[in-house]
Amino acid sequence: MQIKMRNIAEVRKFTNGYYWYFGMRLTFAILLPSIILYHYGILNQYILVPFGTLMLGFTDVIGSLHRRTGALFTGVVCFFICALIAGFARDILWLQLIVLVLISFVFSLIGLYGTRMINIGLNCIIITIFFMDKHFVAGNIFLNAVLMSCGCAFYIFIFFISFKLRPYKLIQQMLGEHIIEIGKLLDARSEFYQRDADEKTLMDKMIRELVVIREQQESLREIILRTDISADKVSRKSRGLLMMYIDTVDAFELIITSQQDYNKLHQAFDETRILTYFGIYINMLADELQHFGLAVQSGKNAVPKRDLDLLLHKCERVFYTLRKSKMNHDNVEDFISLRQILYTFQHLTERIKKLYSIAAFDENVIVATPAEDYTLFIPKQSYDYKLFFNSFTLKSGMFRHAVRVTVALVIGWIIGQVLDIYNIGHVYWSLMTIVIVVKPAYSQSRIKNTDRLLGTLMGGVISLIIILTIHNERLIFLLVSIATIITCTFSKINYRFYTIGITMLVVLAYNFMAPKAIESVLVERLLNSIIGVIIGYLVSLFILPNWENEYVQNYIHNMLETSRKYFLDVVEVFSGKPYNSMAIRFSRRSVTIALANLSDNFQRMMSDPKRQRQNLKLLFQLVSINHTLTSYIVSLAQYAKEFDDKFSPEEFIQAIRQIENNFQITLGLQEDKSQINNLKLSLPDNANLERILEDARSGLRFAKPAEKEKIISIRKSITDYRTVNELLRLINTSVCDEGKIIAQMQQA
């Protein structure tokens, strides 16, 4: 029953999501002119119109209206220029080769400037390949380029119309999907609380979710924060969506930084069943988040499924009862960990309740929240031309990628000329396959190769069955429409399904326009796809390959540096400075991004050849420890926020300085592993803290029974001082553990 409900939720998520909406919009933009042209019998002459629509649609990337518009118009100009150049070269063999080399290299290298330019570059190369093939694009060169540009213009028209009709639709879809994925991440976290949980398997699951969420956050940041967010210039709904995004990011960071030593917790508390209660409550929070995300995605009213306050109070009662009966000097660290978990519960519950209030666009909630400067969080992309020329070095991953693409296309072009002698047509399919499957990283290329081959085979088989069994034109047209929807919907999220769709679309479209040639089309598409896949695989493997282990040290350094910066921003409070909420929030975001990048690197490394998978076990341990370290710093930040005027500099300054020094040593171990002996595993004795605690205990002994508030205050003060000191000790231990792992990685 539970599996069935999850499947239904996945279907709802997909059909309410952006990619389905995008697929339907692009399908409409392609089919409308195609139907009109087919009706008048001129589709063959004007096929470049829907072709241009398709190409520009594939270029479109989620983002702010300003950036998307700029990218679309840039794409149209680049497409037009490439079409003209390729058209003039189509009848001159040596000029074809020169054009192919220059355009493939330049437009592969512009991927330096981000995802939009990667997509524009990829489609420019594909257009060049098609327009150089005189069998595909014949006739007047300039007219062909204009026809394709008309198709591009029609996509832009449809894009602006859909945006004007539903300006908030994209944000709601992406935000809802983001919240659902955060719910899945939290659900994965709940499994750590089960007895006999496989921590490695669960950590792998969380890392995969982390990568997905990081990509979503990058898109959402651009969409939401690149708009005018000041309270006096935007609608209540716009302001509410911004607040919703900020709270979901905070919830995500709370989840990802709530890592604990679960093996140790299970050893200490499995007999008490408190971890089971905690796991059930986390699972309920996860379900609530996914329920809320679906409501946001679909634009419906969001209503809570359960009373979270009641459930939270039950967890608190279980904890306090257990602490009162079981806590002693030996297990205080374990109870601190439980208290950290409870803090996370409290904050997550408040976040979820606030999200429901914001979703209802409660004026009191939205107006009561002050506008803040979030410019620090806006993703920045440099378009400096110097970056392009400075990348002409083998140390640049994108330069090596551009060389690989160029070499692979030249090989494919030469093979295509040979096949043309034997009247084997559609060789542009092999070149298009090469462009798509050759990616900056070998791991990405390997996955694309498999998906391309299987997708082409499956799409061909399905198309053949349709052609042999269905002879009704209207029904076949309906299937062509379905194939177009599959192609457009999955073009950005699942390459295998995209390949199935595009193969069906191509084969069934050919069946409409030239039914007698359908057998040769099927054979040639499969043959050319196989040739492209083989060339792409061999070039990715042997021509200046990019292995993930080449970049891991940079990712590790960034993770350690952001963790150090986060720690220093938090402990400023313990050095006598005020609590800086925005700086700490930005530092925490930087840590989660660095963790996600390293996790993504780890996942991709798993697809590299075995000889290139260096230090996988140690890298996994490092990622796990940094999750734990970050959770300790988050807990410390909570005390800093609540008690920023309570602690004096002399109470913790020695411990803070030692931890900072250990951070520096750990960073230095990447260059000089001999520094491992300089790590200090234990914090110095804190005489000032012991004096303060002793004074508090004396005050407790002399307090009168009637002074209940004073007694509670003193006890809380003792607990807070001990907890902060213990957190500093745990942070120091985690930093030293990271240093030991890095030293082992340098020895391997």
C-alpha positions in Angstrom: 0.0 0.0 0.0 2.8 2.4 1.0 4.7 1.6 -2.3 1.5 2.3 -4.3 1.0 5.7 -2.6 4.6 6.6 -3.3 4.2 5.7 -7.0 1.1 7.8 -7.2 3.0 10.7 -5.6 5.8 10.3 -8.1 3.3 10.4 -11.0 1.7 13.5 -9.5 5.1 15.1 -9.1 6.0 14.4 -12.7 2.8 15.6 -14.3 2.7 18.8 -12.2 6.4 19.4 -12.7 8.3 21.8 -15.0 9.7 19.3 -17.4 6.3 17.9 -18.3 5.0 21.5 -18.7 8.1 22.3 -20.8 7.7 19.2 -22.9 4.0 20.0 -23.7 4.9 23.6 -24.6 7.7 22.6 -26.9 5.6 19.9 -28.5 2.9 22.4 -29.2 5.4 24.8 -30.7 6.7 22.0 -33.0 3.5 20.3 -34.0 1.4 23.4 -34.7 3.5 24.7 -37.7 4.1 21.1 -38.7 0.4 20.3 -38.9 -0.3 23.5 -40.9 2.6 22.8 -43.3 1.6 19.2 -43.7 -2.0 20.2 -44.4 -0.9 22.3 -47.3 1.6 19.6 -48.5 4.7 21.7 -48.0 6.2 20.2 -44.8 9.1 18.7 -46.7 10.1 22.1 -48.1 9.7 23.9 -44.8 10.9 21.1 -42.4 13.5 23.5 -41.1 10.8 25.6 -39.3 9.9 22.9 -36.7 13.6 21.9 -36.7 14.6 25.4 -35.6 11.9 25.3 -32.9 13.2 22.0 -31.6 16.8 23.2 -31.5 16.1 26.4 -29.7 13.8 24.6 -27.3 16.7 22.2 -26.4 18.8 25.3 -25.7 16.4 26.8 -23.2 17.6 26.3 -19.6 15.7 27.0 -16.4 16.6 30.5 -15.0 15.5 34.1 -14.6 13.5 35.7 -17.4 16.3 38.1 -18.2 19.0 35.4 -18.6 16.7 33.0 -20.5 15.7 35.7 -22.9 19.3 36.7 -23.5 20.3 33.1 -24.0 17.5 32.4 -26.5 18.3 35.5 -28.7 22.0 34.6 -28.5 21.1 31.1 -29.6 19.1 32.4 -32.6 22.1 34.5 -33.8 24.6 31.7 -33.3 22.4 29.2 -35.1 21.9 31.6 -38.0 25.6 32.2 -38.4 26.5 28.5 -38.1 23.8 27.6 -40.6 25.2 30.0 -43.2 28.9 29.0 -42.7 28.0 25.3 -42.9 25.8 25.8 -45.9 28.5 27.5 -47.8 30.9 24.6 -47.0 28.5 21.8 -47.9 29.7 21.3 -51.5 33.5 21.8 -50.8 35.0 18.8 -49.0 38.1 20.4 -47.6 36.2 23.4 -46.4 33.7 21.1 -44.6 36.6 19.7 -42.6 37.9 23.1 -41.7 34.5 24.4 -40.6 33.8 21.3 -38.6 37.1 21.6 -36.7 36.7 25.3 -36.0 33.1 25.2 -34.9 33.3 22.0 -32.9 36.4 23.3 -31.0 35.1 26.9 -30.4 31.5 25.9 -29.4 32.7 23.1 -27.2 35.1 25.4 -25.4 32.4 28.1 -24.7 31.0 25.6 -22.1 33.4 27.5 -19.8 30.7 30.1 -19.5 28.1 27.8 -17.9 25.2 25.5 -18.7 23.4 27.9 -21.1 26.5 28.3 -23.2 27.1 24.5 -23.1 23.6 24.0 -24.6 24.0 26.7 -27.2 27.4 25.3 -28.2 26.1 21.8 -28.4 23.2 22.7 -30.7 25.3 25.0 -32.8 27.6 22.0 -33.6 24.5 19.8 -34.4 23.1 22.5 -36.7 26.5 22.8 -38.4 26.5 19.0 -39.0 23.0 19.0 -40.4 23.5 22.0 -42.7 26.8 20.6 -44.1 24.8 17.5 -45.3 23.4 18.3 -48.7 21.0 15.4 -48.4 19.3 16.8 -45.3 19.5 20.6 -46.2 19.5 21.3 -49.9 18.5 24.5 -51.8 19.1 28.1 -51.1 21.6 28.5 -48.2 20.3 31.9 -46.9 16.6 30.8 -47.2 17.3 27.7 -45.2 18.9 29.7 -42.4 16.0 32.1 -42.4 13.5 29.3 -42.2 15.3 27.8 -39.2 15.4 31.2 -37.6 11.6 31.5 -38.1 11.1 28.3 -36.2 13.4 29.8 -33.4 11.3 33.0 -33.4 8.1 30.9 -33.0 9.5 29.2 -29.9 10.4 32.6 -28.4 6.9 33.8 -29.1 5.3 30.7 -27.4 7.8 31.1 -24.5 6.8 34.8 -23.8 3.0 34.0 -24.2 3.2 31.2 -21.6 5.2 33.4 -19.2 2.8 36.3 -19.5 -0.2 34.0 -18.9 1.4 32.2 -15.8 4.4 34.3 -14.5 4.7 32.3 -11.3 4.2 28.8 -12.7 7.9 28.0 -13.2 8.8 29.1 -9.6 6.0 27.1 -8.1 6.9 24.0 -10.1 10.6 24.1 -9.4 10.1 25.1 -5.7 7.5 22.3 -5.2 9.8 19.7 -6.8 12.7 21.0 -4.6 10.7 20.6 -1.5 9.7 17.1 -2.5 13.4 16.2 -3.0 14.2 17.6 0.4 11.5 15.4 1.9 13.1 12.4 0.2 16.4 13.4 1.7 14.9 13.6 5.1 13.2 10.2 4.6 16.6 8.8 3.8 17.9 10.3 7.0 15.2 8.6 9.0 16.5 5.2 8.0 19.7 5.8 10.0 17.6 5.5 13.1 16.6 1.9 12.3 18.4 -1.0 14.0 21.0 -2.7 11.8 20.9 0.2 9.3 23.5 -0.1 6.5 25.2 3.2 7.0 27.3 3.1 3.7 24.2 2.3 1.6 22.2 5.0 3.2 25.0 7.5 2.8 25.2 6.7 -0.9 21.5 7.3 -1.1 21.8 10.7 0.6 24.7 11.7 -1.6 22.7 11.0 -4.7 19.8 13.1 -3.4 22.3 15.8 -2.4 23.5 16.1 -5.9 20.0 16.5 -7.3 19.1 19.1 -4.7 22.2 21.1 -5.3 21.3 21.4 -9.0 17.8 22.5 -8.2 19.0 25.1 -5.7 21.4 26.6 -8.3 18.4 27.1 -10.7 16.0 28.3 -8.0 18.5 30.9 -6.7 18.8 32.4 -10.1 15.1 32.4 -10.8 14.1 33.9 -7.4 16.9 36.1 -6.3 17.5 37.8 -9.7 14.2 39.6 -9.3 13.3 42.6 -7.3 12.5 41.2 -3.9 12.0 44.3 -1.8 8.7 44.2 0.0 7.4 47.5 -1.4 7.8 46.6 -5.1 6.5 43.1 -5.4 3.2 41.3 -4.8 2.5 39.4 -1.7 2.6 36.2 -3.7 6.1 37.0 -5.1 7.3 37.9 -1.6 5.8 34.7 -0.2 7.5 32.5 -2.8 10.9 34.1 -1.9 10.3 33.5 1.8 9.3 29.9 1.0 12.5 29.4 -0.9 14.6 30.8 1.9 12.9 28.6 4.5 13.3 25.4 2.3 17.0 26.1 1.9 17.3 26.5 5.7 15.4 23.3 6.2 17.7 21.5 3.7 20.9 22.8 5.4 19.5 21.7 8.8 18.9 18.2 7.4 22.3 17.9 5.7 24.2 19.2 8.7 22.4 17.0 11.2 24.8 14.0 10.8 25.6 12.0 13.9 27.7 9.0 14.8 24.8 6.7 14.4 26.7 3.5 15.3 27.6 5.0 18.6 24.0 6.2 19.2 22.6 2.7 18.5 25.1 1.2 20.9 24.0 3.6 23.6 20.2 3.7 23.1 18.9 0.7 21.1 17.5 -0.8 24.2 15.5 2.3 25.1 13.7 2.6 21.7 14.2 6.3 21.7 15.9 6.2 18.3 12.9 4.3 16.9 10.6 7.1 18.1 12.9 9.7 16.6 13.0 7.8 13.2 9.2 7.6 13.1 9.0 11.4 13.7 11.6 12.2 11.0 9.6 10.0 8.6 6.5 12.0 9.4 8.3 15.3 8.8 9.5 13.9 5.5 6.0 12.9 4.4 4.7 16.3 5.4 7.4 18.0 3.3 6.5 15.9 0.3 2.8 16.5 0.7 3.5 20.2 1.0 5.8 20.2 -2.1 3.1 18.5 -4.2 0.6 21.2 -3.2 3.0 24.0 -4.1 3.9 22.4 -7.4 0.2 22.1 -8.4 -0.7 25.5 -7.1 -3.3 24.1 -4.7 -4.0 25.0 -1.1 -1.6 23.3 1.3 -3.2 21.8 4.4 -1.1 19.9 7.0 -1.8 16.2 7.3 -1.1 15.9 11.0 -0.5 17.9 14.2 3.3 18.2 14.3 3.4 20.1 17.6 1.7 17.2 19.4 4.1 14.6 17.9 7.1 16.8 18.7 6.1 17.1 22.3 5.9 13.3 22.6 9.5 13.1 21.4 10.6 15.8 23.8 8.9 13.9 26.7 10.6 10.7 25.8 14.0 12.4 25.7 13.6 14.3 29.0 12.3 11.2 30.8 15.2 9.2 29.5 17.8 11.9 30.3 16.4 12.2 33.9 16.7 8.5 34.5 19.8 7.5 32.5 22.2 10.4 32.0 25.5 10.3 34.0 29.1 11.5 33.6 30.0 8.6 31.2 27.2 9.1 28.7 26.8 12.9 28.7 28.2 13.0 25.1 25.6 10.6 23.9 22.8 12.8 25.4 24.3 15.9 23.8 23.9 14.1 20.5 20.3 13.4 21.2 19.8 17.0 22.3 21.2 18.1 18.9 18.8 15.9 17.1 15.9 17.3 19.2 17.1 20.8 18.3 16.9 19.9 14.6 13.4 18.5 15.1 12.3 21.7 16.7 13.7 23.9 14.0 12.4 21.7 11.2 8.9 21.6 12.7 8.9 25.4 12.9 10.1 25.7 9.4 7.3 23.3 8.1 4.6 25.2 10.0 5.9 28.5 8.7 5.9 27.1 5.1 2.2 26.2 5.5 1.5 29.8 6.7 3.5 31.3 3.8 1.7 29.0 1.3 -1.6 30.5 2.4 0.0 33.9 1.8 -0.9 35.0 5.3 -0.4 38.7 5.3 0.7 38.8 8.9 3.5 36.2 8.3 4.7 37.7 5.0 4.7 41.4 6.1 6.2 40.6 9.5 9.3 39.2 7.9 11.8 42.0 7.1 13.4 42.2 3.7 17.1 41.3 3.7 20.0 41.7 1.3 20.4 38.3 -0.5 22.8 39.5 -3.2 25.5 37.3 -1.6 23.5 34.2 -2.6 22.9 35.1 -6.2 25.0 32.8 -8.5 27.5 34.8 -10.5 28.8 33.9 -14.0 31.8 35.7 -15.6 31.7 36.2 -19.3 35.2 37.7 -19.5 36.8 36.9 -22.9 40.1 36.3 -21.2 38.7 33.2 -19.6 38.3 31.7 -23.1 41.9 32.3 -24.1 43.4 31.5 -20.7 41.9 28.0 -21.0 44.2 27.1 -23.9 46.1 24.7 -21.7 46.0 20.9 -21.1 45.4 21.7 -17.4 41.9 23.0 -18.4 39.2 20.3 -18.4 37.1 22.2 -20.9 40.0 22.6 -23.3 40.7 18.8 -23.3 36.9 18.3 -23.8 37.0 20.5 -26.8 39.9 18.7 -28.3 38.2 15.3 -27.7 35.0 16.5 -29.4 36.9 17.9 -32.4 39.0 14.7 -32.8 35.9 12.5 -32.5 34.0 14.5 -35.1 36.9 14.5 -37.5 37.1 10.7 -37.2 33.3 10.4 -37.6 33.4 12.7 -40.6 36.1 10.7 -42.4 34.1 7.4 -41.7 31.0 9.1 -43.0 32.7 10.1 -46.3 33.7 6.4 -46.8 30.2 5.2 -46.0 28.8 7.8 -48.5 30.8 6.0 -51.2 28.8 2.9 -50.5 25.5 4.8 -50.5 24.9 4.6 -46.8 23.1 7.8 -45.9 22.2 9.8 -42.9 25.9 9.8 -41.6 25.0 13.1 -39.8 23.4 10.8 -37.2 26.8 9.3 -36.2 28.3 12.9 -35.9 25.3 14.0 -33.8 25.7 10.9 -31.6 29.4 11.8 -31.1 28.5 15.4 -30.1 26.0 14.2 -27.5 27.9 11.3 -25.9 31.3 13.0 -25.6 31.1 14.8 -22.3 33.7 16.7 -20.2 34.0 13.8 -17.8 34.5 10.1 -18.8 31.8 9.0 -16.3 29.2 11.2 -18.1 30.3 9.9 -21.5 30.0 6.3 -20.4 26.4 6.8 -19.2 25.4 8.7 -22.4 26.9 5.9 -24.6 24.9 3.2 -22.9 21.7 5.3 -23.0 22.2 6.2 -26.7 22.7 2.6 -27.8 19.8 1.1 -25.8 17.4 4.0 -26.5 18.1 3.8 -30.3 17.5 0.1 -30.3 14.3 0.3 -28.2 13.0 3.2 -30.2 13.7 1.4 -33.5 11.9 -1.8 -32.3 8.9 0.1 -31.1 8.7 2.1 -34.4 9.0 -1.0 -36.5 6.2 -2.7 -34.6 4.0 0.4 -35.0 4.7 0.6 -38.8 4.0 -3.1 -39.3 0.8 -3.3 -37.2 -0.9 0.2 -37.6 -1.9 1.6 -40.9 -4.3 4.3 -39.8 -2.8 7.7 -40.5 -4.6 9.5 -37.7 -3.4 6.9 -35.2 0.1 7.1 -36.4 0.0 10.9 -36.2 -1.2 10.5 -32.6 1.8 8.2 -31.9 4.1 10.8 -33.6 2.7 13.4 -31.2 3.4 11.1 -28.2 6.9 10.5 -29.4 7.4 14.3 -29.7 6.1 14.7 -26.1 8.6 12.0 -24.9 11.4 13.6 -26.8 10.7 17.1 -25.5 9.9 16.1 -21.9 12.9 13.9 -21.3 15.5 15.8 -23.3 16.8 17.4 -20.1 16.2 14.7 -17.5 16.5 11.2 -18.9 18.7 10.7 -22.0 17.6 7.1 -22.6 13.9 8.0 -22.8 14.8 11.0 -24.9 16.6 8.7 -27.4 13.6 6.4 -27.5 11.4 9.3 -28.3 13.6 11.0 -30.9 14.1 7.6 -32.7 10.4 7.0 -32.8 9.8 10.6 -34.0 12.4 10.4 -36.8 11.4 6.9 -38.0 7.6 7.6 -37.9 8.1 11.0 -39.5 10.0 9.4 -42.3 7.2 6.9 -42.6 4.9 9.8 -43.3 7.1 11.6 -45.8 8.9 8.7 -47.5 7.3 5.3 -46.6 9.3 3.3 -49.2 12.6 4.2 -47.6 11.7 3.3 -44.0 13.7 0.1 -43.8 16.9 1.8 -44.9 16.2 4.6 -42.4 15.9 2.2 -39.5 19.1 0.3 -40.4 21.1 3.4 -41.1 20.0 5.1 -37.8 21.0 2.1 -35.8 24.3 1.7 -37.7 25.3 5.3 -37.4 24.4 5.4 -33.7 26.6 2.4 -33.1 29.5 4.1 -35.0 29.0 7.3 -33.1 28.9 5.4 -29.7 32.1 3.5 -30.5 34.0 6.6 -31.6 32.7 8.5 -28.6 33.7 5.8 -26.1 37.2 5.3 -27.5 37.9 9.0 -27.7 36.6 9.6 -24.2 38.8 6.8 -22.9 42.1 7.5 -24.8 42.2 11.1 -26.0 43.1 13.5 -23.1 40.6 11.8 -20.7 39.2 13.7 -17.7 39.3 11.5 -14.6 37.5 12.5 -11.4 40.5 11.8 -9.2 42.3 14.7 -10.9 39.9 17.1 -9.3 39.2 15.5 -5.9 42.0 17.4 -4.1 40.5 20.8 -5.1 37.1 19.7 -3.9 38.5 18.5 -0.6 40.4 21.8 -0.2 37.2 23.8 -0.9 35.2 21.6 1.6 37.8 22.1 4.4 38.2 25.8 3.7 34.5 26.5 3.7 34.1 24.4 7.0 36.9 26.5 8.5 35.3 29.7 7.5 31.9 28.6 8.8 33.5 27.7 12.1 35.2 31.0 12.4 32.1 33.0 11.6 30.2 31.1 14.3 32.8 31.4 17.1 33.1 35.1 16.6 30.3 35.3 19.2 32.5 33.5 21.7 35.2 36.0 21.0 33.0 39.0 22.1 31.6 39.9 18.7 27.8 40.2 17.8 26.0 37.4 16.0 26.1 38.0 12.2 23.1 36.1 10.9 23.6 36.8 7.2 27.4 35.9 7.2 26.7 32.7 9.1 23.9 31.7 6.7 26.1 32.4 3.7 29.0 30.4 5.2 26.6 27.5 5.9 25.4 27.6 2.3 29.0 27.5 1.1 29.7 24.4 3.2 26.6 22.6 1.8 27.6 23.4 -1.8 31.2 22.3 -1.2 29.9 19.0 0.4 27.6 18.5 -2.6 30.4 19.1 -5.1 32.6 16.6 -3.3 29.7 14.1 -3.1 29.0 14.6 -6.8 32.7 14.0 -7.6 32.6 10.8 -5.5 29.5 9.6 -7.4 31.0 10.2 -10.8 34.3 8.5 -9.8 32.3 5.3 -9.3 31.7 5.2 -13.1 35.4 5.7 -13.9 37.6 2.7 -14.8 38.7 0.7 -11.7 42.3 1.9 -12.0 41.2 5.5 -11.7 39.1 5.0 -8.6 41.7 6.0 -6.1 41.0 6.3 -2.3 37.3 5.7 -2.7 36.9 4.3 0.8 38.9 7.1 2.4 37.0 9.7 0.4 33.7 8.2 1.6 34.9 8.4 5.2 36.0 12.0 4.6 32.6 13.0 3.3 30.9 11.3 6.2 33.1 12.9 8.8 32.6 16.4 7.3 28.8 15.9 7.5 29.3 15.2 11.2 31.7 18.1 11.7 29.2 20.5 10.0 26.4 19.2 12.2 28.5 20.1 15.3 29.2 23.6 14.0 25.4 24.1 13.3 24.7 23.1 16.9 27.4 25.5 18.1 25.8 28.2 15.9 22.5 27.6 17.7 24.0 28.3 21.0 25.8 31.4 19.6 22.5 32.7 18.3 20.6 32.2 21.5 23.3 33.3 23.9 25.3 35.8 22.0 25.7 38.1 25.1 26.2 35.3 27.6 29.7 34.0 26.9 33.0 35.9 27.6 36.0 35.7 25.2 38.4 34.2 27.8 36.1 31.2 28.4 36.7 29.5 25.1 39.4 31.4 23.3 42.1 28.8 23.8 40.0 26.0 22.4 38.9 28.1 19.4 42.5 29.0 18.6 43.6 25.4 18.7 40.8 24.2 16.4 41.6 27.0 14.0 45.2 25.9 14.0 44.2 22.3 13.4 42.1 23.4 10.5 45.2 25.1 9.0 47.3 22.0 9.6 44.7 19.8 8.0 44.6 22.1 4.9 48.4 22.0 4.8 48.4 18.1 4.8 47.4 18.2 1.1 50.9 19.5 0.4 52.9 18.2 3.2 51.7 15.0 5.0 54.5 15.3 7.6 52.5 18.0 9.4 50.2 15.3 10.7 52.4 15.2 13.9 51.4 18.8 14.6 47.7 18.1 15.1 46.7 18.4 18.7 44.1 15.8 19.4 43.0 17.2 22.8 41.8 20.6 23.8 43.8 22.5 26.5 42.5 22.5 30.0 40.0 25.3 30.4 40.7 26.7 33.9 38.3 29.7 33.4 35.5 27.4 32.4 36.0 25.1 35.4 36.0 28.2 37.7 32.7 29.4 36.2 31.1 26.0 36.5 32.3 25.6 40.1 30.8 29.1 41.0 27.5 28.0 39.4 27.5 24.7 41.4 28.1 26.7 44.6 25.2 29.0 43.7 23.1 25.9 43.2 24.0 24.5 46.6 23.2 27.7 48.4 20.0 28.4 46.5 16.8 28.2 48.5 14.1 25.7 47.5 11.7 28.5 46.9 14.0 30.1 44.3 12.8 27.8 41.5 13.5 30.2 38.7 17.0 30.8 39.9 17.7 27.1 40.3 16.4 26.4 36.8 18.5 29.3 35.4 21.7 28.0 37.1 21.2 24.4 35.9 20.6 25.6 32.4 23.7 27.7 32.5 25.8 24.7 33.7 24.3 22.6 30.9 24.9 25.2 28.3 28.6 25.8 29.3 29.2 22.0 29.3 27.5 21.5 26.0 29.4 24.3 24.2 32.7 23.0 25.6 31.8 19.4 24.5 30.9 20.7 21.0 34.2 22.4 20.7 35.9 19.1 21.7 33.9 17.1 19.2 34.7 19.7 16.4 38.4 19.4 17.3 38.2 15.6 17.1 36.5 15.7 13.7 39.0 18.1 12.3 41.8 15.8 13.5 40.1 12.8 12.0 39.9 14.6 8.7 43.5 15.4 8.9 44.4 11.7 9.5 42.3 10.6 6.4 43.9 13.2 4.2 47.4 12.1 5.3 46.4 8.5 4.4 45.2 9.6 1.0 48.6 11.3 0.4 50.4 8.1 1.2 48.2 5.9 -1.1 
